[in-house]
């Protein structure tokens, strides 16, 4: 009588229990006995980091705007991964090392697209935005740097009244058309029309818009400087005024009649910050669409967050990049777009 072919795995294929046992024996031989029991706490830390990144939008803003604070520096949670990796290897824990795959996967899903370069070449219009810092000791040097960028349109924020003439003089040769409203200004190689201040509930003018008659057609350019935010022990992340201004700016952009719109400015927030959704839900970030890396712009001495934004609607981002440091505490950021 014929007998069924038998292997150590049993009839019908490998035995999962034996395969798992063999894998556990191999890892135990490699890492030592207890390799699966050690590192449970590290594994839980990996799970916690993954959950915070994956569900950051669920962290409430009711107490100290904690959710917005987390989202401002969300990419930096990735620094926990090499620490957990080193501790897992030190503990010789297979459990901790396997659990690390969870936050790694979440981080790559959120930010992996920013690691790879997406910048193209060309572009019909190049724009630059820069918070020049009211305490900038070298407005003439900052003007020269901006004028040398080759941009067609330049937006400046935090313009101190006494320093405006220095910026006007430094930019006049490259940009014959300009307008200043309050503490923000717009300079252009092409004619500007329909220039006006934009009310963002600040009590003074920190936003404006103008129509640039570019070769590819008219385009509405907004310049904005949303209120600053601070982290205080007694109040948390003080972003309430900024959030209100973001809502007012979003209404202005929503009601803009031009199909092509570019927003240039210091929004004092990142694209991950839910509080900026009145603006970010309507426009595309040039850095996210066509940048190389994260493009952090603040602080200039050690950039940790991209709070200076170039956003578009009705035009196609081609490239986005940061410019060298000036006398400001922000880096200038630039982008090229196609019509």
Buried (B, 14 or more C-beta within 10 A) or exposed (E): EEEEEEEEEEEEEEBEEEEEEEEEEEBBEEBEEEBBEBBBEBBEBBBEBBBBBBEBEEBEBEEBBBBBBBBBEBBEBBEBBEEBBEBBEEBBBBBBBBBBEBBBBBBEEBBEEBEEEBBEEEBBBBBBBBBBBBEBEBBBBBBBBBBEBEBBBBBBBBBBEEBBEBBBEBBEEBBEBBBBBBBBBBBBBBEBEEBEBBBBBBEEBBBBBBBBEBEEBBBBBBBBBBBEBEEEEEEBBBBBBBBBBBBBBBBBBEEBEBEBBBBBBBBBBBBBBBBBBBBBEBBBBBBBBBBBBBBBBBBBEEBBBBBBBBBBBBBBBBBBBBBEBBBBBBBBBBBBBEB
